[in-house]
Amino acid sequence: MKAMTSKEVTKKIFNKEPLFILDVRNDTDFQDWKIEGENFEHLNIPYFDLLDGVEEILDQLPTDKEVLVVCAKEGSSVMIAEMLDEAGRDVSYLEGGMKAWSEHLEPVKVGELKDGGSLYQFVRIGKGCLSYAVVSNGEAALIDATRMTDVYLDFAKEQGVEIKHVFDTHLHADHISGGRKIAEATGATYWLPPKDADEVSFQYQPLEDGNVVKIGKTSIDINALYTPGHTIGSTSFVVDGKYLLSGDILFIDSIGRPDLAGKAEDWVADLRDSLYNRYKQLSDDLLVLPAHFMIIDELNENGSVSEKLGTLFAKNHGLNIEDEAEFRRLVTENLPPQPNAYQEIRETNMGKISPDIENQREMEIGPNRCAVR
């Protein structure tokens, strides 16, 4: 019996390797959120059903592929893995459980920028969140950083760069931002759209339409494009004239939901205008880099998530609804459940409340739900 880390599981997903997962959480939690991979198989047997022994499930576990036991925090999966080990089966357990899975970030290089600069995507594989680092000439900017701030600080140290700017494309409701904490730790400027910041309790640099921020001596531009709809302040970025960081407005296979601040009916028109007018004015060759992915099939071969804007205008259903009334129905009547603790997450990102780390983890447990279905 051995531990398997979230990083190791992520590599199996990227490499499309087979894995059999015995998930010992209760059925409701399993159905709500599980580890997914293209060649992964699952068996959900609640831990309590196995307390008297694992003999009855032995014939349901394969002998020709790796078996990983998964639970919420690790303890239950260790116990079941030990029982399977004693029964002669070679299994692993997920180190740190689904809590660790929720927090793992995998940096992936997505492109080159002029004069030696680079753009990296941080894939939060268990939560579907995507954040970014623009690196050039010893400087870096971060976009939509998660609360796992050490990952970004360690990355900057490894790259030998100083974090000069930290951006949030909008006030997040599905996960806790690490932007402010990183800015405080590094002396970087923290940028936030002012229309999302009416109730914040801290100082920030207003991020507004047309802002151009230079990174490094090579003048790699991060150009802000006001694109409301997911929130009233939602802002996209065009980086180096090649990449469109779309935040929670546009995803690979869906579009952003407008209801997480209770303004679905009010913001539908803004969402449509951002997608159907503002984005239409941009080059089809821009590579769209969203702040979330929905399903594992959206990952590219290297584990990154991206697609050309022109391709999305051709294939993304949310960008191809001519009738405005039908569009309104799509984004107001076809919404998934709201994210866990989304009101508390918004208040945390406003600085109104300061939950401890364990409470922050609990607030974020579950899948991301920022897209229209």
N, C-alpha and C positions, 0 to 999 in steps of 0.2 A: 504494500500500500504506500502510495506517495501523494504528495500535494502537487496539483497543477495550478499554475498561476493564471491570472486573467490575461497576461501578456501571451502566454503559451496558447491559450484558447483562441485569442485574437489571431495569432499567426495561422492557426488551423483554419479559421474562417477565411482569411486572406488567400491561403493556399488551396482552399476548397478540399481539405482533407476530411476523411470520415471520422465521426465521433458519435458514440452512443451515450446519451445523457440520462441517468436515472435521477429524476428530480423528486426530492422527498418533501417538498413543501405541500401545503394543502392545495386542493384542486382550484380554488378560486384564485389564489396567487399565481399558480402555474398558468392558468388560462389567460390571466391579465398580462403576464410578462414572463418571458423565458429567453434562454440563450438560443439564438438561431444561427444556423449556418447552412450553406447550400447542400452539404452532404451529412448533416446532423440528423440523428434519429432521437426520439424521446420516449421515455416511459415515466409516467407520473404515478408514484405510489407514496401517499403521505407517510411520513416518519412514524406516526403512531400505529399505523397498520403493520409495521415491521418490528415492533418492539419484542414480539414473541419469537422472532426468527426470520431469516431471509430465504429459507429453503424453498418456499412456494414460488418465489420469483426467479430462481436460478435458471430455469429453462426459458425465461423471457429475456435473459441477458445474452448477447452474442459472445462467442469465443474467438471470433476472427477480426475484431476491431476493438479499439480502446473504449473503456467504459469510465465515465466520469460521474461521480455522485455529487449532487448539488443541493444546497439548502439555503436558507436566508443569510445565516451569519457564519457558518462553517461547522459548528458543534455537532449538529444532527448528522451531517454528511460524514464527518469523521467516524462517528459511532457506527453508522450503517456500512461504511467502507471497511471498518475493522471486522464487522460481522461477515462481510463477503470475503474478506481476506482469509478469515478462519475457515470459511467454507471452501477455500481453495481457488477463489476467483481473483484474478489480477485486476485491480481497479485503482483509480485515483479519486481524490476529492478536490473540489474547487477551494483553493486557499482564500479565506475571507468571505466565502459565500457570495450571494447575489449583491451584498453591499459593496464588496470589492469590485464585482463586475460592473456595477453602476458607476464606479469612480475611475475606471481605467481609461487612460488617454494614450493613443498611439499616434505619434507624429509621423506624417507622410509628406514627402516633398512633392508638390504638385506642379511646380514650374520654375523656370528661370526668368529673371528680370534683367533689365539692361545693365550693362557694366558689372556683371557678376553678382547681382542681387538674386534672392531666392524667395519663393513663397511656399510656406508650409501649412498643411492642414492637420489639425489635431482631431483625430477621430475618437469620439467617446462611444465606443462600440456598443456598450450595453444600454445606453440612454438615447442614442441617435443624435447626439449633439455634435456640431462641428464648429471649431474655432480656428483662428488663423494667426500666423506670424509672418510679417513682411520684414525681411532682413537685407540690409545693405550697408556696406562700408562701416561696420562696427556699430550700427544702430539697428533697432528693431521697433516695430509697432505690433501690438496685439489687437485682435478683433474678436469680440464675444467670448472672452476667456471665462472658463468655468471656475468654480470655487476651489478646485485642486491647484492652488497657485504654485506649489513647489515644482510642479511639472514644467511650468513656463519659466520659472526662475532658473531651474537646472538646465533647461534647454538653452537659455540665453548665455549661461555660464559656459556650457559646452561649445556654443557657437562663437564665444568671445565677443558678444555684442552687448550693448547697453539698451535696455528698454526705455525708449524716449516718449512713446505715446501709447495709450490704452483706450480703445473705443468699445462702446456697446452700441450696436445698431438700433437698439430699442430697449425699453424697460422690460426685462424678461419676466415671464410668468410661469415658466415650466422648470427653470433651474436657477440656482443662485449664482449671480455673477461674481467672478473674482477680480473684476476690473479695478474697483476702488482699492482693494487690498494690495494688489500688485503696484498700483500707482503710489500708494503710501510707502511701500517697501523700497521702491526704486527711485522715487522722485519724478516719475513720469507724469505727463499731463493726462488727466482722465477726461475723456470726451463723452457727452451724453446728449441726445436730442432734447432741446429745451421743452418741446411740447409734451414730452413724456416725463418731465422733471418738475412739474408743478408742486408736488408734495415731497420732494426729496429733502433730506435734512443735512446735506453736505455740499461742499463747493465742487464745482465741475466746470469744464470748458464747454460752452454751448456748441453743439455740432449741428451745423445748418447747411442748407442747400448751397452748393458751390464752394464750400470749404476745400482748400487744397493743402495737404500736409506733406512736406518733403521728408523722406527717410534717407539718411546717409548723404554723402557728398555727391552721389550720382543723380539726385533729384528724382527719385522714384515717387511719382505722384499718387496719393490716395485721395481721390476726388469724391466728395460727398454728394449724393443724389437723393433728394427728399422723395420718399416713396411711401406715403401713409397708407394704412389699410389694415395691417395686422395690429398696429397701435397707431395713434394719431401722430406720433413722432418718428415712426419707422424710417430708417435711412439706409440706403444702399451705398456701396463703394465701387467705383471703377478704379482698378489698380493698374498703373503702367499702361493704360490703354488696351489691356489684353484680358483682364479678369473682372468679372462682375460678382462682387460679394453681395448676395441678395438678401441676407438676413433671414427673416421669417416671412418674407413676402412671396417668394417663389422657390419651390422645391423641384426635384427631378420629376416626380410623378404626381405632384399635387400643387396646391397654392395655400397661402397662409389663411388661418381662420381669423375673423375680426371680432371675436366675442369675449376675449379674455379680460377685458376691462369693462364688460357689460355694455358694449356699444356696437353690437353686431349690426343692427338696423342702420345706425348712424354712419358706420364706416364702410359699408358695402360699396358705396359710390367711390370713395377714396381708393379702395382696393382695386376696383375695376380700372379707374383712371391710371393708377400706378402701373398696372400690368399691361393694359391695352393701349395706353397712350405714351407714358413716359418711357417704358421699356421698349416700345415699338420704335422709338427714335434712336435707339442704340444699335450698334453693329451686331449683325447676326453671328459674327465670328467671336464675340466675347465668350469666354469660358465661364459659365455660371457656377459659382461656388456657394451653396446655400449654408444656412446655419443648422440645418437638420437633414437627416435622411429618414425615410419611413420604413423601408424594408431592406433586407440584406441584399436583395437582387440589385439594388442601386449602386452597390460598391463596384468600382472598376477593378481591373486585374491587380493593381498595386494596393488596393484597399482604400483608395481615395474616392470621393464622391464629386462628380462634376459632369457637365454636359454643355455643348454649344447652345447659345441662346436661340439661334435659328432652329436647331433641332427641337428645342422645347416648344417653340411657337408652332411647330408642325405636329408634335406628338402629345404634348401635355393637354389633357382634356380641359383643364381649368383655363387655358389660354385660347380656347376655341369655341366659346359660347357666344354666338352673335346676339342672341336675344337678351336684353338686360334683365328682364323679369326672370328668365330661366337662370341667369347668373346669380341673381339675388336669392332665388330658392336654393341653389347649390350651396351657397356659403352661409345661409341662415337656418336651413332645415336639414342639412346633411352633416351635422357636426358630431364628432366623437365625444365621449365623456371629457369633461374638463380635467386638466392635470391635477394630480394629487396636491392638496395644500396650495393651490395656485394663488389664493389671496395672501396667504402668509409669505409665500415666495416673493410676491410683488412688494409687500411691506418690508421684507428684508432688503430687497434691492433698492428701496427708497430710503433705507436707513432708519425706518420707524421702529423696527424691532431688531434684536441681535441674538438670535438663538444660538445655543452652543453647537459644537460640531456634530454631536450625536443627533440632535434635533434636526440639523440641516440635512443629515443623511436620511433621516426618516421622511422629511418633507419631500425629498426628491425621488424616493423609491417608486419604481414603475416606469412604463414606457413614456416617450415624449408624445404629446398630443397637440402639436401646434398646427397641424394641417387639416384642411377640409378632407373628408373621406373621399 
